[in-house]
Amino acid sequence: MNHSAGAMEQLREFLSADARELAPQLLGAVLTHESRDGTVAIRLTEVEAYMGPEDSLHPDPGSHTYRGPTPRNAPMFGPAGHLYVYFTYGMHHCTNIVCGPAGAASALLLRAGEVVDGLELARRRRPTSKIPADLASGPARLAKALGLTTADSGRDALAPPFRLDLPSVPGGAVSSGPRVGVAGAGGSEEYAWRFWLTGDPTVSRYKAAKPRTRKPAAGPLPDAPFHQR
C-alpha cells in the first residue's frame, strides 16, 4: 500500500532535515522498489551522511558536491526524498536518499541492509552472495539487490514504484565512525558520519581509503648542473 499524499509530504518534511541528524533515525527504515521484475524491500542497517560544497554552510570534502553542482550530482541539491544514484569504478551503482532543504546539498548513502521482501529476486540479481546477509551488505550490493541504476537518479523515493517506511520503533543500538573509502580529510574522525546498527550481520566491513601517491615533480637530476638564466 502506498502512502497518502498527506503522509508523503510529512515524510518529505521529515527528510528535509540535516542528513547527519537523520542518519541514525533512518536505520531500520525499509526502502521498497516494485520493478517490472518484481518487488524487493530492504531494511536499512548502515548509512553515511554527505553534505555540501566548500562554499556552503556545511562543506564536506568527501562529498560529490564539494566542488559545486554538476549535471551528475544535481539530485543531491533536492528536493528531499529523491534518489541520487551514481556509477563508480566502471562497474557499480550506489544509491543515496536526498535530505535537507531544497538547494542545500545533503544525502544519505545507503551502505547496507537486510532483504525483508523479494529474497528470491535479490538472489537472482546477486547470484554470488553465499548467504542472505551478504545480499545487500555494501552500497553496490544494495543497489544491485534493489535493481537500481543511474536511470533512477532523481526519481522520487516516496512515490511509486518506490516506498520508504520509517521504523515504528528504534532499530537498536547505533554506532558511528569515519566513512568508508573516503580519501583525505573527508575520511577522518572529524567527519565520522557513518552510522550503523551495532552488531547487525548485514553491516559492511570498514575500509579506509588507500593513500594517494603523487609522482615527484619533474626537475634536474641530483648531480645535474644548475643553469642560470
Secondary structure, DSSP 8 states (H G I E B T S, - for coil): ----HHHHHHHHHHHTS-HHHHHHHHTT-EEEEEETTEEEEEEEEEEEEE-B-TTSSSB-TTSTTTT---TTTGGGGS-TTBEEEEEETTTEEEEEEE-SSTTS--EEEEEEEEEEE-HHHHHHH-TT-SSGGGTTBSHHHHHHHHT--GGGTT-BTTSTTEEEE--SS--S-EEEE--TT--GGGGSGGG--EEEETT-TT-------------------TTS-----
